[in-house]
Amino acid sequence: MQFGITIKPDLSIERIIALTRQAETAGFTYAWMFDSHVLWMEPFPLLTLMAANTRKMHLGTCVTNPAVRDVTVASSLFATLQLASGGRMEMGIGRGDSSRRVLGKKPTTLEYLEEFVRVFRDLNAGKTVPYDGVNTHFPWAKGGVPGVWVAGYGPKALRCAGRIGNGVILQFADPDLIEWCLGFVREGAKEAGRDPAKIEVMAAAPVWVSDDLKLARDRVRWFPALVSNHVMDLVARYKPEELPPALITYVRDRGKYDYLHHCEVGSDNAAFVSDEVVDRFCLVGPADAHRKKLEALRRVGVTQFNIYLMCGEEEQTLDIYQRERMLRA
């Protein structure tokens, strides 16, 4: 199992670069960046700096969406970064959450996402693409096609990931829920004539290593609240019997979500989240508990564990994961 980090671009630029360097030295092989251009800094200049300050790490968005940027703009950004990084870019993509909702807009459709990915790949491959009636071509795009990781929770989005994704992004560290998700990913892969075993599987979640469980839980409680935004969409789209109770029941007492406090430690957004849900969705407790959870994730098919590195004391978290040899799951 490989390891990655995701940075929320609200830190100083100098610290983002330093954390990326530290992570690569520690043995992390992926560094991802949230893409929510209103709430936080624009990720693509930061990814450029991260590429210039690393040698081998793969870098990408976790996640962008098909609606905020025109597909030719997004394709050009990644094609340029492929050249700058020596072919180390990855595109994590979903239907759009905070970057859409903070502007009062809804997520886009899966059909639009699939078409976006098709055009994105063709343009990055140097192919000519009919776009609004005009043949469009990037003659300079010679860095290779970035891997595409599709984020999703519901059966339709997960089947989509299986049909088109090089990888799937699952935003929780609950082995049982991941196993449920991967059933739909495999169905989608088979529908498209693909080998499900070749699809990478990312589990993304925050961590906190401490013997003090109360402290650990409070540092990561914001994360199930983030996930609840997607769960609310699922509840509106699917019948209750089509979804696992472990995924949907915890949002019953959820209040209004304030995106201005998105992914924020101590936010009132997370007041409804129980300790039991925190323990399932995140990695908390002493180092041995983390090792056991990582092994459980590996057993259900996770190929990359991605630490959402935004709970405070980020340098110490990287140091602990390196020192405790947890990057060997």
Salt bridges, closest charged atoms under 4 A:
ASP10 OD2 - LYS8 NZ 3.45
ASP35 OD2 - ARG69 NH1 2.77
GLU42 OE2 - ARG69 NH2 2.63
GLU90 OE2 - HIS58 ND1 2.79
ASP97 OD1 - ARG101 NE 2.62
ASP97 OD2 - HIS230 NE2 3.70
GLU114 OE2 - ARG163 NH2 2.42
GLU115 OE2 - ARG118 NH2 2.62
ASP122 OD2 - ARG118 NH1 3.44
ASP122 OD1 - LYS127 NZ 3.83
ASP174 OD2 - ARG280 NH1 2.60
GLU187 OE1 - ARG159 NE 2.90
GLU191 OE1 - ARG163 NH1 3.58
ASP218 OD2 - LYS214 NZ 3.14
ASP218 OD1 - ARG221 NH2 3.16
ASP233 OD2 - ARG95 NH2 3.84
ASP233 OD2 - ARG101 NH2 2.57
ASP258 OD2 - HIS261 NE2 3.82
GLU264 OE2 - HIS261 ND1 2.86
ASP275 OD2 - ARG217 NH1 3.62
ASP275 OD1 - ARG221 NH2 2.78
GLU276 OE2 - ARG280 NE 2.51
ASP279 OD2 - ARG217 NH2 2.71
ASP288 OD1 - ARG291 NH1 2.47
GLU295 OE2 - ARG298 NH2 2.49
GLU295 OE2 - ARG299 NH1 3.74
GLU314 OE1 - ARG15 NH2 2.69
GLU315 OE2 - ARG15 NE 2.77
ASP319 OD2 - ARG323 NH1 2.37
GLU324 OE1 - ARG291 NH2 2.88
